Amino acid sequence: MPIEFPLTPEMIREEMKRIISDIREETNWELKRDLSDVTIEIGDAPEYGPMFGVVRTNNKIVFGSWLEDLRPKYYRVNLVEFIIIRESIVNFVEKSLLNENNQTLPQYMLEICSLSYMKKIHEKRTFETKLINVRNRFLFGDEELNDEEREFYNKIYSITNNVISQKITYNHFLETFLHFLEEGSLTEFDEGEIIDHIYRYFSNIPEDIVAPIRIKPNTLQVLEKVVELGFDATAINISKILGKDHTTIYREFDRIANRYNAYLRTHINFYKLGLHLYFILVRLKTDEEDNMQRALDELSKVRYIGEIYEGVGEKCNYLYSITFCPHFIADSLANKFERLMKNNVIETFEFKPLTNRIYMTSFVEARFEPTLDNYRKLLNEEIKCVKIKTWDNNNLKQDPPLKFSEKELNMLKTISVYKSHSLVNPQSYRVFTAQLKQFAVEQGVDINKMDDFLSFMNTQRNQLLENDLIGFRLELTISDLAINDILVLKVSCNPEDEKILKLINKLSIFSWISFFILHDEIVIQIFGLNSDHVITKIITELITEFRFDFEKFTANSKVWRFIPYADLYHVKGNKWSLF
């Protein structure tokens, strides 16, 4: 039954009855409450959070009147459809579980379960826009989150991706959650422990994560054009190049986006911003948590640094980051860490400029069995794979830096909030939501009016493109869920040596690998592996065969945050600020 407006309690009730009946036919679930005992009203309800759209009690559901004001219609329909699905599934969940106000995990599990049901009924249609519309409502965080809360949000986000991309059914997901919940106390369960169980249960093993991605030749042909064209990679443009019908190409787009969790990630043109790319590595003694925190605090003071990783190696611990900043920031930070080293807070440190960044992804046509023997065959080219370079800094325009006026600071604000967008729909943005809301309010834009919001964002993006301030990298992964660990290998070499180029080519067999090029070494990142994994041993054996010295450690994300470029730029004098 299509969603009709204006919303009425009667229409909502009829649609909930239909969904409840459908679920009862598909599962052996027992109803925990009778819908006839529940009053449905239209009124005030939260706009964001795990209970967005409703206020729910045992005998009443109030649907938010603000839903009527959402524009355009498809956005309104997506949210209302999801909320009705969620409130229908509630009837199969123990009241006591959802009435514990201090327990947010069941609410988030309900959101994911409802998305899975929604995916089922839209099985033959593009789902990414619906996913983004809904997830941006219930998974709404800000910079005030502590480390534990941020880890919780990241896991919810990743579990959502995995459930949707792997087509895990709504009943399987909810039953799995309830299974893990039953192992503990219903009234005293530990949310962190439960989500860890679910996280591991739905994770893939590292051998699967790093394996080349299996893909059909026709899909690969389209994907190669997406990488080549970047933002201009539309179905119509690619259909003209390949001489195929654009509806065929669009289906391939949809397959790539949904099956491989693909999107176009923004990369800033740091040359045109007058910034420089730096590799930061700090070594610390093991088991010195206070010193680790002190060093982390010093790095965190630098607002140019958006990501910091903690690393664990054989002989020491690490702090690690790749960041954009002015030269004087790196010099100032180096002076501070020189003092920390003299005071025995840290062991050593390196702040070095990068000359290039390269991202690679590999593909196979036939099914790849991720055994150690097969990985050796890949490295020796006995098993063939297609290696695609998804990003190379050398493709950026290296023009002189722009000078921004007061009116042009909006471009810097857009760079800060704009993370990526959908491959299928360039108007499905992924952003720093809290900061975007503030930015939109400053510009008099209501983000609940989707047409106005999209017009605003499209205008901002067009400005960035016209000034060559951003580029786009195709990013895809079978599952980003289990990518807790990142293997980091630091190889001492001459980056222009023929041997290192050969090594880079050999190692580019993995689904998600990057190479950061410095003047006297390269830093290799492989997502999904750790430094003790058996595949890592194969890699290090290969590096040793090439007679290169190396250092390895396992990195995990510690800090991931918004960078306020507009606040860091001084219009008077056209200078970047110090911290």
N, C-alpha and C positions, 0 to 999 in steps of 0.2 A: 504494500500500500504506500503510495507516494506521500511525502510529508507535505501537509497543506498549512497555509497561513491565512489569517492569524491563528496561533496555537490556541487550542481549547483543551480543557481537562478531558472532555469526552473523546476527542481525537487521540490524545496521548494514551488514554486508557485502552482504546481499541487496538492501537498499534502494539502496546505492551502485551495485551492478551495474545496477539498473533505470534509475537516473538517467544513468549513463554510456552505456547503450544508447540512451536517449532523445536525448541530446546528439549521439551519433554519427549517428543517423538525421536529425537536423535540420541538422547542419553537416558541413563537410568536414574537421573538425579531426582531427588525428593524435594518437593516444595517446602520451604521453611516458613512461608507466610502466604496468606490468601490475598490476592490483589483486591478482592471485593471488600476487604477490611481496611483498605488504604484510601485516604482522601487525597485527591490530586488538585493542586491549585497553581495559579500563576501569581508570582510576586517577586520579592527580593531574594537573590541568591548570589553566591560568589562568582566572579568572572574568571578566576584563575585558581590553580591548585588541584589536589586530587579529588575534590568534591565540586569541581567547577560546574555551574549550571543548575545546581539543586541545593535545597536544604532538606535533608531526609531525617525523619524520625520513624519509630516503629509503625505508626498509623497515619503518617502524612508525608507527601512529597510536594515540595514547592518548586516549580520550575521557574527559572529566572526570566523576568519580563524583558530583560535586556537582549535576550536572544532575538526578539522581533526586530531589533534595530540594526542587526548585522547586515552588511552589504559586501559583495553582491549576494544573490540568492544562493548560489552553490555553496558559499562559505557558511551561510546560515543553515542550509540543509545538512551539510556535513556535520556540524556541531550538534544540531538537534537530533539527527539520526543516531549519532554516537551516544548521546545522553540517554535517549530512550532505550537503546540496547543495554547500556550499563545498568539502568534502573530496573530493567527486566531481569537481568542476570542476578541482581541483588536478591530476588525472591528465592534463589536456590542456595543462599549463603546464610549461615547461622547469624541470627540477630546479634548475639553477644559479641561476635567477632567484629562486626562493623560498628557497633555502638561504643567500642572502647576508644574514646577520643584521643588518648595518648598513643594509639597504635596506628600509624599512617601506612605501614607496609600493606595491610590487606586492601586498603583503598587503591594503592598503586597497582597491586596485582589484579584488582578488578578492572582498572583502566586497560591493562595489557590484554586481559581476557576478552574484554569488549572489543578492542581493536582487532583481535583475531577473529571474532565472530563477524565483525564488519568486513574484514578482508574476505571471509568466506562468501558473503552475499554479493561481493563485488569482484569475484574471482577472475572474471574475464575482462576487467577494466583496469585502467591505470589507478593505482592506489596511493601513490606517493603524496599527492597533494592532500588527500584526506588524512594521511598519517601525520603530515607536518601541521595541518590545521589543528588537529586534535592534540598532538603531543605538545605543541607550543602553549596549550592551555593548561594541561595538568602537570607538566614538568617545567615549572616556572621558578627559576632560582635567581640569585643575584650574587654580587661579590661579597656579601656579608656571610656567606656560608663558611663554616669551618671545614677543616680537612675531612673530618668524618662525614659531615653532611654532603660535601662535594663528591666524595667517593660513593655515597649512597645514590646520589642523583646520576652519576656516571654509569653505575651498574643498572639502574632502572632504564636509562636511555639505551644502553647496549642490549639488555634483555629484550626490550621492545623491538629493536632492529632484528635480533636473531629470530624471535617468534614470527615476525612478519616475513622476513626473507626466506626462512626455512619452512614456512607454511605449517607451523606447529598449530594444531587445532585448539580451539578455545577450551574444549573439555579436557584435553590432555594437559594443557597449561594449568588450569584451575585445580584439577585433581592432583597434579604434581605439587603445587603450592600447599594444598591441604594435607597431603601426605607428609611433607616435611614439617608442617605445623603440628601434626598429631604426635610427632616424636618428642615434643616438648610439652610444657605447660601452656594451656590456652590463655591463661591470665598473666603469665610471667614470661612469655617468649621473648627472646632476644632478636630484635629486627635484623641487626647486623649478621648474626649467625644464620638466620633463616635465608636472608638474601644471598649469603655466600654459598649456601647449599644449592639454591636455585641457579645461581650464577654458574657454578661448576657443572651442575647437571646439564644445562643447556649449552655448555661450551663445547667447542671442538678441540681436539688434541693438537699440539703444536705442529706435528707432522702434516696434518690436514691444512692448517692455517697457512703455512709457508709454501705449500705445494703450488705448482703452476695451475692456473685457472683453466678448467675445461670449457671450451667454447666452440661453437659451430663456425665453419669457415665464413658463412655469410654474415654472421654476427661480428666476427673478428674484422671483416672487411669494413663494416660500418664503424666499429670501434676505432680502427686506425684513422679513419677520417675525422672522427670526433677529436682525437688527440691532435691531429694536424690543424684543424680549423678553430679549436677552442670555442670562444663565445659565438662564432659564426656557424657552429655545427648544428644547423637546423635540419630537420628531415627533408625539407624542400631543397636546400643547398646540396646536401649529400646525394639526394636522388638525381639531381642534375649531373653531378660529377660521375656517379656510378651508372647512370642511365637506367635507373629503376624507378618504379612507381613510389611516390612519396609515402603512401599508406603502408607499403611494405617496409620502408625505412623506419617509419614511426613505430611499427610493431617491434622492430629490432631495438629501437631506443627504449621502448617499454620493457623489453626483455633484459636489456643491460641494466637499466635502473632498478628493476625489482629483484632480479635474480642475484645481482652482484652488488647491491647496495651502492650503486654508482651515483656520483654527483660531481659537479665542477667546483673545485675549491679555489678560492681567490688567492692570488699571490701578488703582493705589492711590488711595484717597481721602485726598489729602494734607491736606485740611481737618481731617479727624477725627484725623489724626496730629499736628496742630499744626505741619506743615511748609508751605513756600511754594514755588511754582514759579518758577524763575529762568532767564533767558536770559543766557548767558555768551558773550562774543565778545572775542577778543584779536587785535589786528593787529600783525604783525611785518614787518620789512623782508625782502625776498626774499634768498635765499642766505645766511642767517644760522642755520645748523643748530644751533650751540651755544646761541644765544639761544632758539631754538624748543624745544630740549630742556629748557632751564632753566625756561621758562614752563610747559611740559608737566609737569615734575616738581612745580612748585608746585601746579598743579591736581590732580595725582594724589595729593598728600598729603591731600586732602580726601576722606574716606571716603564722604561723601554723594554724590559724583559717580561715577556708574556708566558713563557713556559720554562719550568725548571724541573729537571729529573734527578732523582736520587739513584746512585749506582752502587752495586756491591761487586767487588772483584776478589781475586785470590789473596792479595796482600793489603788492600786498602779499600776504603769507601770513597764515593765520588759525589760531586754535584756537577751537573752537566746542563748546558743550554746552548741553543743556537738563537742569536738575536740580532735585530737591527738597531743600530744606535750611531750617534756621531762619534768620530775618533776620540774627541776629548772625554767622552763618557767612559770609553774603554780604558783610556790612560788614567783617569781618576780612579776607576775601580781597581785597576792594577796596582796603584799606589796603596790603596786600602788593604788589598790582599797581600801585598808585600809586608805590611806591618803585621797582619795576622800570621804570616809565616814566621816572622822574626819572634813573635810571641808564642810560637808553638801551638797556635790554634789549628792551623792547617799544615799539611806536609809540603805540598807544592801546588802551583796553579799555572794555567796557560790561558791567555787571552790572545787569540790569533785571528787575523782577518781571513775570511773564506774567499777563494777565487771563483768557486762555482758550486752549484747544487744540482745533482742529477737524481731523478726518481725513475725507477724501472718497475715494470710488471711483466710477467711471463705467462704464456698461454700454451695449452696443448689441445689437440683435437680429440684424441682418444682418451679414455679413462686412465688416470694416472694413479697407480697404487703407491701410496707414500711409504715405501720401505727404504731402508738404508741403502740397499743395493741399487734401487732405482734412482736414489739421489746421486749416488756415485756415477751412475750411467748418464744422468743429466749433466753433471759437471764435465764428464768426458765426452759429451755430445753423442753418446750412443743412443740416447733417447732425444729426439728432436723437440724443441720448443721454440715458440716465437717470442722474441724479447722486444718489448716496446718501451721506448723512452717517453714517459708521460710528462716530464718537465726537465728543462735545461735552462739555467740562468742566462746562458749565452744568447738565448732568443729574446731577452729583454732589450728594449731600446736604451742605449747608454747615453742619453742626451744630458745636457747640463741640468742641474736641479731647478725646479720651478720656484718662484717666489709667490707666496700666497697672501692675498689681501684679506681683510676682515671678512668680506663677503664670501671669499673662497674657502674659508675654514670648514664649510659644510663638506667639502670634498674629503678633508682629513677625518671628519666625524663619520662619514660613510665608510671610509677605509677601515675605521676602528670597529664598526658594528657588523660589517658585512663579511660573513664567514664563507658562504658557498651558496649555490642554488641547484635546483633540480635539473638533471639532464633532460628530462622530458618536458618540463615546464619552467623556463627561465624566470618566471614570476613567482615561483615557490622558493622564497628566500630562507636561508638559515642564518640566523643573526644572534647577537648578544641581545636577548629580548628586553631585559630591564633597561639597558642603555639606549636601545632603539626607541622604547616608549618615551624616555626622557627627551631624546632628540626630536621625535615626532611632535611632542607637546610644545617644544620650543618653536617649531615651525607651524604650529596650529593645525596639525594633521591628526585626525582621529583614527587610530589603527584598527578600530572596530568597523570602520567603513572601508571595506577592502578595496573598493575602486579608488578611493582617494589615497589610501596607503600605497597601493601598487603604482599609481601615477607618480607619487612622490619618490618612491624607491627607484623606479625606472629612470626618472629624470636624474637622480643622483648618480646612478650607475653610468648613464650615458655620459655624464661629465667626466667620470673617471676614465672611461674608454676613450673619449675624445682627446684626453690629455695623456694617454698611454701610462696611466698610473697603476693599472692592475692588469694581470693576466690570469688565465685559468688553467688548472691542472685537473685532468680526469682522475678521480680517485675511486677505486672499487675494491671490494673485499667480499669474500663469501660470508664472513662473519667477523665483525670487529669486536665481538663479545669477549673472546678469550685473549685478546691482545693486551694482557696486563704487562707482559714482559717485552722489553726491546733489547736485543743483543747489540752491543756497541763494540766494534772492533776498530782500533786506532793503529793504522799501518804506517810505519816510517818508510818513506820512499820519495823519489822524484816523480811527481804526478804525470810528467810527460814521458817517462820511461816506457818503452814499448812493453816491458814485462808487466807493469802495473795496469796498462790498458788491456792487456790480455787477461789479467786476473779479474778486472772489473767485468769484462765480457763473460768469463766463465761463471762468476758468481751471480750474474743477472738471470738466474733460473728461478728465483723465488717470486712469490706473488706480490710481495710488498717489500722492496729494498731501496735504500737511498744511499747516495755517495756524496759526502761533503769534501770538497777539494780544497786543501790548504797549500801553502808554498812548499812544504817539506813533508807532507803526509796526506793520507786520506782517512776519513772517518766513515765507516760503513755501519749502517743501521739496518737490522732485519727485524721486522715486527713479528712477534709471536714466539720467538726463541729466547732462551736464556743462556748464560755462559757455560752452564754445565750440561746442556743437552747433547745427545749423541750426534745430532746433525752439526752442532757447533764444532765438535771434534773433527768431523770430516772437513769442515771449512778451514779450521786452523792447520790441519795437515797440509791442505792445498797451499795456504799462505807460506808455510814453512818450506814446501817444495820450491817455491819461487824465491826463497832466501830473503824474505822480508822479516824484520822484527815487528812485533805487534804487541798490543795490550788489549785485554778484553774485560768487559764487565756487563752485568745485567742492569738495565735502567728501568725505573718505574716513575710515572708522572707524579710529581709532588705539588707543583704550582701550575695552574692553567687559568689565565685571567685576561680581562679586557685591558687594552693599551689605549689610553686617551691621547691620541696623536694631536688633536686640536688643542688640548691643554698644554702640551709640551712645546708647541710652536709659538714663538714671539713674532707677531706681525711687524712690530717696530724693529727694524734691523734684519728681519727675515732670518732669525736664528733659532736653533733648537735649544731648549733649556737644559740646565744641568740638573739631572734627576727630576 
